Amino acid sequence: MLRRISKLTACAAAVCLLCTMAANIPSPASWMNAAAFRGTAAITSGNATLEIPVTRQIAQSGDRVTETVQVLVPDGAPESMNPVRERAHFAAPGNGGESTFGEPGCILYTSTLVYNVQTDQDGLRKYDVISFRLDREIFTMAPYNSVHNATARVDQAGYSDASGDSGLLEDQSKDLGEIEFGKTYSEGTDWPETWFAVGTASGSPQVGITYAVVLDYADGTSRTLSFTHAAT
C-alpha cells in the first residue's frame, strides 16, 4: 500500500512540474502581439537567412533607460529555412507590410541593456552604455545536439556633437568574446568608462550590444543566431 502511495505521489509531482514548465512558455497569442515587435533577429546557414521577430520593453527613470529584448528561436528552423516563414503571420508595425514567423519555439534569449541618454542643446540624442546581461531559457533540447555560449560586442561608436566636426569615434567598440548567460557586464569593468557618450547618424554603427550564438541541430546542421540590442 505504501509503495502504491509513493508511486501516486511521484506521478502527481511530475504532472505539477510539467504544468509549471508549460505555464512559463510564451503562448502564440502573447508572443505575436504586434505592438511589442521591434526589429528582427537573424538565423543564418550558408546563404540562407531566416528573420525572426524581436520584442522590446522599455523603462526609463530620469536619464537612465533599461531595455529588455526577447528573441524566441522557432523549433522549425532545422528542417528548412522557408517553411518556418510560412507557418504563421503577424502584422509588422510601422511599415504596413506583413512578416512571417513560426510557432513559438524552444529557446528564449532575453537581453537586458542599461544606458544613459541625454539630448544636448543642438538636439543630438547621446547614449552611454552602462551594462548588459543575456539570459537563456531552454524549453526543450529535442531539435539540438548542442547549444553554445553567445559572443558579444559592445558598440558605442558615433558622434560627440551634432555637426559631426569631431568625426566618427570608431574606436569605441570592444569584442568581449564568449560571455556567460545570466552575468552582468558593465562599463569600467568590461569596457572603458572613459568612452564618450555619442549620438548616431545614418551609416554609423548602432549603439548597443551585438550577439551571436551557434546552434547545432540533431540532423547534423548548424545555424547562427545573431541580433543587435541597440539603444533607442
ChimeraX attribute file (.defattr): number of C-alpha atoms within 10 A of each C-alpha:
attribute: neighborCount
match mode: 1-to-1
recipient: residues
	/A:1	5
	/A:2	7
	/A:3	8
	/A:4	9
	/A:5	10
	/A:6	11
	/A:7	11
	/A:8	12
	/A:9	11
	/A:10	12
	/A:11	12
	/A:12	11
	/A:13	12
	/A:14	12
	/A:15	11
	/A:16	12
	/A:17	12
	/A:18	10
	/A:19	11
	/A:20	11
	/A:21	11
	/A:22	12
	/A:23	10
	/A:24	10
	/A:25	17
	/A:26	14
	/A:27	12
	/A:28	13
	/A:29	9
	/A:30	9
	/A:31	18
	/A:32	20
	/A:33	12
	/A:34	15
	/A:35	12
	/A:36	16
	/A:37	20
	/A:38	17
	/A:39	16
	/A:40	15
	/A:41	22
	/A:42	21
	/A:43	23
	/A:44	18
	/A:45	15
	/A:46	8
	/A:47	5
	/A:48	12
	/A:49	16
	/A:50	20
	/A:51	20
	/A:52	22
	/A:53	23
	/A:54	21
	/A:55	20
	/A:56	18
	/A:57	13
	/A:58	13
	/A:59	10
	/A:60	13
	/A:61	8
	/A:62	8
	/A:63	11
	/A:64	15
	/A:65	19
	/A:66	18
	/A:67	19
	/A:68	18
	/A:69	21
	/A:70	23
	/A:71	22
	/A:72	23
	/A:73	23
	/A:74	19
	/A:75	19
	/A:76	19
	/A:77	20
	/A:78	20
	/A:79	13
	/A:80	11
	/A:81	17
	/A:82	13
	/A:83	13
	/A:84	21
	/A:85	20
	/A:86	12
	/A:87	12
	/A:88	14
	/A:89	14
	/A:90	15
	/A:91	16
	/A:92	17
	/A:93	15
	/A:94	8
	/A:95	7
	/A:96	8
	/A:97	9
	/A:98	10
	/A:99	16
	/A:100	18
	/A:101	20
	/A:102	20
	/A:103	20
	/A:104	19
	/A:105	18
	/A:106	19
	/A:107	19
	/A:108	18
	/A:109	16
	/A:110	21
	/A:111	21
	/A:112	21
	/A:113	25
	/A:114	22
	/A:115	22
	/A:116	18
	/A:117	21
	/A:118	17
	/A:119	12
	/A:120	13
	/A:121	9
	/A:122	9
	/A:123	11
	/A:124	18
	/A:125	18
	/A:126	23
	/A:127	26
	/A:128	23
	/A:129	28
	/A:130	19
	/A:131	21
	/A:132	23
	/A:133	19
	/A:134	22
	/A:135	15
	/A:136	18
	/A:137	14
	/A:138	13
	/A:139	14
	/A:140	11
	/A:141	14
	/A:142	11
	/A:143	17
	/A:144	18
	/A:145	14
	/A:146	14
	/A:147	15
	/A:148	11
	/A:149	16
	/A:150	21
	/A:151	17
	/A:152	22
	/A:153	17
	/A:154	26
	/A:155	23
	/A:156	28
	/A:157	24
	/A:158	26
	/A:159	23
	/A:160	22
	/A:161	21
	/A:162	18
	/A:163	10
	/A:164	14
	/A:165	9
	/A:166	10
	/A:167	11
	/A:168	19
	/A:169	17
	/A:170	13
	/A:171	11
	/A:172	19
	/A:173	19
	/A:174	15
	/A:175	14
	/A:176	13
	/A:177	12
	/A:178	15
	/A:179	17
	/A:180	15
	/A:181	16
	/A:182	14
	/A:183	11
	/A:184	15
	/A:185	19
	/A:186	17
	/A:187	17
	/A:188	12
	/A:189	9
	/A:190	14
	/A:191	20
	/A:192	13
	/A:193	13
	/A:194	9
	/A:195	17
	/A:196	18
	/A:197	22
	/A:198	25
	/A:199	27
	/A:200	22
	/A:201	14
	/A:202	6
	/A:203	7
	/A:204	14
	/A:205	16
	/A:206	21
	/A:207	27
	/A:208	25
	/A:209	25
	/A:210	18
	/A:211	20
	/A:212	20
	/A:213	18
	/A:214	18
	/A:215	21
	/A:216	18
	/A:217	19
	/A:218	14
	/A:219	11
	/A:220	9
	/A:221	13
	/A:222	20
	/A:223	20
	/A:224	16
	/A:225	22
	/A:226	20
	/A:227	20
	/A:228	22
	/A:229	24
	/A:230	18
	/A:231	21
	/A:232	13
